[in-house]
Amino acid sequence: MSLTGSFDRTLSSEDVLRRRSSLLQRMHIDGILLLLLLLLATGSLFVLYSASGKNVDLLMKQASSFGIGLVAMVIIAQFEPRFMARWVPLGYLCGVGLLVVVDVMGHNAMGATRWINIPGVIRFQPSEFMKILMPATMAWYLSKRTLPPSLKHVSVSLGLVVTPFVLILLQPDLGTSLLILASGAFVLFMAGLQWRWIAGAVAAVAPIAVAMWFFVMHDYQKRRVLTFMNPESDPLGAGWNIIQSKAAIGSGGVFGKGWLLGTQSHLDFLPESHTDFIIAVLAEEFGLIGVCLLLLLYSLLIARGLVITVQAQTLFGKLLAGGLTMTFFVYVFINIGMVSGLLPVVGVPLPFISYGGTSLITLLSSFGILMSIHTHRKWIAQA
């Protein structure tokens, strides 16, 4: 009797798991990605509450953005990649148009014009949308051409990338413009770009960097690069941010000081503690263990994205999934690199952790696209 009851319970638990899996598949939701994103969302709210000085209003805004982003993710996951591909050119044109609007009549804050502000309605950052639209546009264009791409198609692709890159650079927003450039470059690389052209691009980096230094970069951006080389040269000025950031990271040790017990952020030594430098708060309060857990979640997200890329059944889906995944990797790498002093400070927030509604919704939307690519592949395979 007991053996039969145990057997029935085993069957019952297996049936429950099967039903849950079937429900997620019908909703076109990837369970692994959803679990990782929910873990990041939960942890980020704890860190943000501390980093913002226990600001409940800020926390509620971030939680609302997570909710909106999750809804957007689920809705986007319902559309087949073929349907998305039809609307990519229009989306790209609208994105570029919004960037032009920003440069002409955008909202200025902290010395930069990056937002469109409709008083009493919404304020958003159009450059965030290009983090999805850029790799999607490149994937759409290259998937319709013979690969590896010819010189003509490479030239057109570069034109598609350079246009939003320049518009975002003029805002000025060096960090986001570099992310847009990287997202397009990744798709072009995965399309089979010839190595001699890659070598040529690498060789062109030095003269382009010199030209940007003298003709494009603003004075504060130049100071950031010089400060990166020697932060102690101006400890109370341009070097303050990175010095305090490294002090916060180092003071956390292995186990951290404890939640809400960080001193660098709560005593206002650490600037932008709830946005660009939030990982320094996490390191101070949760230590090396907390940072490693965050990096593990990021690594699992990236690994899942690469699996989806490999398993994609269409060229458009493969290029888009790979472009989105590698852009997310660069996103994480740049923020952690600049906060730890390995890269110049370029103003890139930490994905899912830093405060920012538009960025959060855009990131979750990109994972909705990954889910669509993966789950619709399964549906095609079963049909």
C-alpha positions as a printed Julia matrix, in Angstrom:
383×3 Matrix{Float64}:
  0.0    0.0     0.0
  2.78   2.4     0.94
  4.73   1.55   -2.22
  1.64   2.25   -4.32
  1.07   5.53   -2.54
  4.7    6.53   -3.07
  4.45   5.61   -6.75
  1.26   7.67   -7.11
  2.92  10.67   -5.46
  5.9   10.35   -7.84
  3.58  10.29  -10.82
  1.68  13.23   -9.4
  4.85  15.37   -9.0
  5.99  14.44  -12.5
  2.6   15.41  -13.88
  2.81  18.78  -12.12
  6.26  19.49  -13.58
  5.06  18.41  -17.03
  2.02  20.67  -16.8
  4.12  23.64  -15.68
  6.54  23.08  -18.54
  3.66  22.78  -20.98
  2.09  26.0   -19.66
  5.35  27.94  -20.09
  5.73  26.57  -23.61
  2.19  27.61  -24.52
  2.99  31.1   -23.2
  6.28  31.07  -25.16
  8.24  31.66  -21.96
 11.66  30.13  -21.38
 11.62  28.88  -17.8
 15.38  29.16  -17.26
 15.54  32.78  -18.43
 12.44  33.68  -16.4
 13.9   32.2   -13.2
 17.23  33.99  -13.63
 15.52  37.31  -14.37
 13.27  37.01  -11.31
 16.29  36.26   -9.11
 18.05  39.35  -10.48
 14.92  41.47   -9.98
 14.53  40.41   -6.36
 18.19  40.95   -5.49
 18.38  44.27   -7.3
 15.54  45.78   -5.27
 17.38  44.97   -2.03
 20.58  46.58   -3.32
 18.75  49.61   -4.74
 16.91  50.24   -1.47
 20.24  50.53    0.32
 22.05  52.38   -2.47
 19.28  55.0    -2.71
 19.39  55.75    1.02
 16.19  53.8     1.77
 14.24  55.82   -0.8
 10.88  54.02   -0.98
  9.59  56.14   -3.87
 12.62  55.24   -5.97
 12.19  51.59   -5.05
  8.52  51.61   -6.07
  9.35  53.24   -9.41
 11.94  50.55  -10.09
  9.53  47.79   -9.07
  6.9   49.3   -11.39
  9.44  49.34  -14.22
 10.18  45.66  -13.55
  6.47  44.9   -13.74
  6.04  46.82  -16.99
  9.17  45.19  -18.4
  7.97  41.7   -17.52
  4.61  42.37  -19.19
  6.43  43.7   -22.27
  8.68  40.61  -22.25
  5.71  38.23  -22.18
  3.87  40.14  -24.92
  6.93  40.29  -27.19
  7.57  36.57  -26.67
  4.2   35.8   -28.27
  5.22  37.18  -31.67
  7.06  34.95  -34.09
 10.51  36.15  -35.22
  9.21  36.31  -38.81
  6.56  38.8   -37.72
  9.15  40.91  -35.86
 11.42  40.95  -38.9
  8.71  42.64  -41.0
  8.59  45.63  -38.66
 12.33  46.03  -38.04
 12.97  48.62  -40.82
 10.12  50.83  -39.58
 11.35  50.45  -36.0
 14.86  51.49  -37.04
 13.57  54.59  -38.85
 11.44  55.56  -35.85
 14.41  55.04  -33.52
 16.68  57.24  -35.62
 13.89  59.83  -35.87
 13.57  59.94  -32.08
 17.34  60.4   -31.76
 17.11  63.39  -34.12
 14.3   64.8   -31.96
 16.51  64.41  -28.88
 19.4   66.27  -30.52
 17.07  69.07  -31.66
 14.73  69.56  -28.7
 15.52  66.94  -26.08
 15.4   67.33  -22.3
 18.71  68.37  -20.74
 19.83  66.96  -17.39
 23.28  66.95  -15.77
 24.86  68.51  -18.85
 23.55  65.95  -21.34
 20.54  65.94  -23.67
 19.42  62.33  -23.77
 15.71  62.33  -22.97
 12.4   63.19  -24.55
 10.21  64.74  -21.89
  6.43  65.02  -22.26
  5.43  66.96  -19.09
  3.0   65.08  -16.92
  3.03  62.05  -19.22
  6.42  60.38  -19.68
 10.15  60.94  -19.89
 12.19  58.33  -21.75
 15.61  57.82  -23.34
 15.31  56.83  -27.04
 18.92  55.65  -27.23
 17.95  52.7   -25.02
 15.61  51.39  -27.71
 18.48  51.31  -30.2
 20.13  48.6   -28.09
 17.42  46.3   -29.49
 16.74  47.99  -32.81
 20.4   48.07  -33.89
 21.14  44.32  -33.73
 17.64  43.6   -35.06
 18.22  45.87  -38.06
 21.6   44.33  -38.79
 20.15  40.81  -38.47
 17.25  41.74  -40.78
 19.51  43.24  -43.43
 22.23  40.58  -43.43
 19.83  37.6   -43.23
 18.47  38.61  -46.64
 21.93  38.7   -48.26
 24.43  36.1   -49.36
 26.94  35.4   -46.61
 29.71  36.14  -45.98
 28.7   39.73  -46.8
 30.27  41.48  -49.78
 32.02  44.84  -49.52
 28.81  46.56  -50.64
 26.73  44.93  -47.92
 29.41  45.6   -45.3
 29.39  49.28  -46.31
 25.6   49.5   -46.02
 25.76  47.73  -42.64
 28.34  50.2   -41.36
 26.12  53.04  -42.52
 23.22  51.6   -40.53
 25.43  51.42  -37.43
 27.23  54.76  -37.75
 24.04  56.84  -38.08
 22.65  56.15  -34.56
 26.2   55.97  -33.18
 26.9   59.57  -34.21
 23.49  60.85  -33.07
 23.95  59.3   -29.62
 27.54  60.52  -29.41
 26.29  64.08  -29.95
 23.99  63.94  -26.91
 26.72  63.29  -25.54
 26.53  59.66  -24.39
 29.78  57.86  -25.12
 28.87  54.7   -23.19
 25.58  54.02  -24.99
 27.06  54.94  -28.38
 29.81  52.35  -27.85
 27.2   49.74  -26.93
 25.29  50.5   -30.13
 28.51  50.21  -32.13
 29.34  46.9   -30.45
 25.86  45.46  -31.05
 26.13  46.1   -34.77
 29.71  44.83  -34.93
 28.78  41.54  -33.25
 26.04  40.8   -35.78
 28.38  41.67  -38.65
 31.05  39.37  -37.19
 28.6   36.46  -36.8
 27.5   36.96  -40.4
 30.97  35.82  -41.47
 32.91  39.07  -41.88
 36.26  38.29  -43.5
 39.28  38.38  -41.22
 41.2   40.81  -43.4
 38.42  43.36  -42.91
 38.43  42.68  -39.17
 42.2   43.26  -39.12
 41.69  46.49  -41.06
 39.09  47.65  -38.55
 41.44  46.91  -35.66
 44.24  48.82  -37.4
 41.89  51.79  -37.86
 41.13  52.01  -34.14
 44.21  54.1   -33.33
 43.69  56.89  -35.91
 39.94  56.96  -35.17
 40.65  57.27  -31.43
 43.05  60.17  -32.09
 40.46  61.9   -34.27
 37.76  61.43  -31.62
 40.09  62.83  -28.96
 40.72  66.08  -30.85
 37.43  66.63  -32.66
 34.63  64.69  -30.92
 35.22  64.13  -27.21
 34.2   66.79  -24.69
 36.56  68.08  -22.02
 34.91  66.06  -19.25
 35.26  62.88  -21.33
 38.97  63.58  -21.87
 39.39  64.11  -18.12
 37.78  60.7   -17.52
 40.32  58.99  -19.77
 43.25  60.82  -18.14
 41.84  60.04  -14.7
 41.54  56.37  -15.62
 45.31  56.29  -16.19
 46.08  58.01  -12.88
 43.08  58.66  -10.56
 45.32  59.96   -7.78
 46.41  62.9    -9.95
 43.12  64.63   -9.07
 41.76  62.85   -5.97
 39.24  65.56   -5.08
 38.11  66.22   -8.65
 37.93  63.91  -11.65
 39.54  61.01   -9.74
 37.07  61.13   -6.83
 34.5   58.74   -8.31
 36.84  55.88   -9.11
 38.86  56.25   -5.88
 35.73  56.06   -3.74
 34.38  53.2    -5.82
 37.51  51.1    -5.36
 37.52  51.96   -1.64
 33.95  50.71   -1.29
 34.69  47.5    -3.21
 37.83  46.78   -1.17
 36.23  47.54    2.2
 33.57  44.88    1.68
 36.05  42.05    2.0
 34.8   38.51    1.48
 31.47  38.61    3.33
 30.65  42.34    3.26
 29.56  44.74    5.99
 25.94  43.69    5.82
 22.8   45.01    4.15
 22.21  48.73    4.83
 25.55  48.96    6.65
 27.72  50.32    3.83
 29.54  53.52    4.77
 30.81  54.83    1.42
 27.32  55.12   -0.03
 25.35  56.05    3.1
 27.8   58.8     4.02
 27.65  60.13    0.43
 31.28  59.42   -0.41
 30.25  57.27   -3.37
 28.64  59.29   -6.21
 25.83  57.92   -8.39
 25.53  55.03   -5.95
 22.08  54.01   -7.21
 22.97  54.14  -10.92
 26.42  53.69  -12.52
 28.31  52.75   -9.33
 25.73  50.49   -7.7
 27.94  47.4    -7.87
 30.33  49.16   -5.47
 27.45  49.3    -2.96
 26.77  45.6    -3.51
 30.46  44.76   -3.04
 30.7   46.8     0.15
 27.59  45.32    1.77
 27.67  41.74    0.44
 31.39  41.34   -0.22
 33.14  39.12   -2.71
 30.49  36.42   -2.26
 27.71  38.8    -3.29
 29.62  39.96   -6.37
 30.39  36.36   -7.38
 26.71  35.4    -7.06
 25.76  38.34   -9.29
 28.41  37.37  -11.84
 27.12  33.78  -11.75
 23.59  34.96  -12.6
 24.96  37.1   -15.42
 27.04  34.2   -16.71
 24.03  31.87  -16.7
 21.96  34.45  -18.59
 24.69  34.85  -21.21
 25.19  31.08  -21.49
 21.44  30.58  -21.99
 21.44  33.27  -24.65
 24.28  31.53  -26.5
 22.42  28.21  -26.33
 19.37  29.89  -27.86
 21.63  31.38  -30.55
 23.06  27.98  -31.48
 19.64  26.31  -31.53
 17.9   29.04  -33.59
 16.49  27.64  -36.82
 16.54  30.8   -38.96
 19.46  33.02  -39.9
 17.6   36.11  -38.7
 16.93  34.48  -35.32
 20.51  33.28  -34.98
 22.04  36.68  -35.79
 19.58  38.56  -33.59
 19.9   36.22  -30.6
 23.69  36.3   -30.81
 23.76  40.08  -31.18
 21.49  40.66  -28.18
 23.4   38.19  -26.01
 26.83  39.6   -26.78
 25.59  43.18  -26.36
 24.36  42.21  -22.89
 27.81  40.78  -22.15
 29.48  44.05  -23.2
 26.94  45.96  -21.1
 28.0   44.04  -17.98
 31.71  44.09  -18.84
 31.9   47.87  -19.36
 30.09  48.75  -16.13
 32.09  46.39  -13.92
 35.31  47.4   -15.69
 34.79  51.13  -15.18
 33.64  50.81  -11.53
 36.66  48.65  -10.66
 39.11  50.96  -12.43
 39.88  48.65  -15.35
 38.15  50.9   -17.9
 37.47  54.65  -18.15
 34.19  55.88  -16.69
 31.74  56.17  -19.62
 28.38  56.22  -17.85
 27.0   52.73  -18.51
 24.56  51.42  -15.84
 24.7   47.87  -14.48
 22.0   45.75  -16.22
 18.95  45.01  -14.04
 20.63  46.43  -10.92
 21.08  50.15  -11.59
 18.07  52.44  -11.32
 16.53  53.36  -14.67
 13.09  52.61  -16.09
 13.75  52.82  -19.82
 16.9   50.71  -19.57
 15.13  48.06  -17.51
 12.14  47.77  -19.83
 14.43  47.6   -22.86
 16.53  44.83  -21.32
 13.5   42.73  -20.42
 12.09  43.29  -23.91
 15.32  41.96  -25.41
 14.97  38.79  -23.36
 11.39  38.53  -24.6
 12.84  38.41  -28.12
 15.22  35.64  -27.07
 12.3   33.69  -25.63
 10.35  34.14  -28.85
 13.26  32.87  -30.94
 13.65  29.82  -28.72
 10.05  28.84  -28.0
  8.8   29.35  -31.55
 11.65  27.13  -32.68
 10.22  24.41  -30.46
  6.73  24.99  -31.88
  8.03  24.66  -35.44
  9.92  21.49  -34.52
  6.8   19.9   -33.05
  4.49  20.94  -35.89
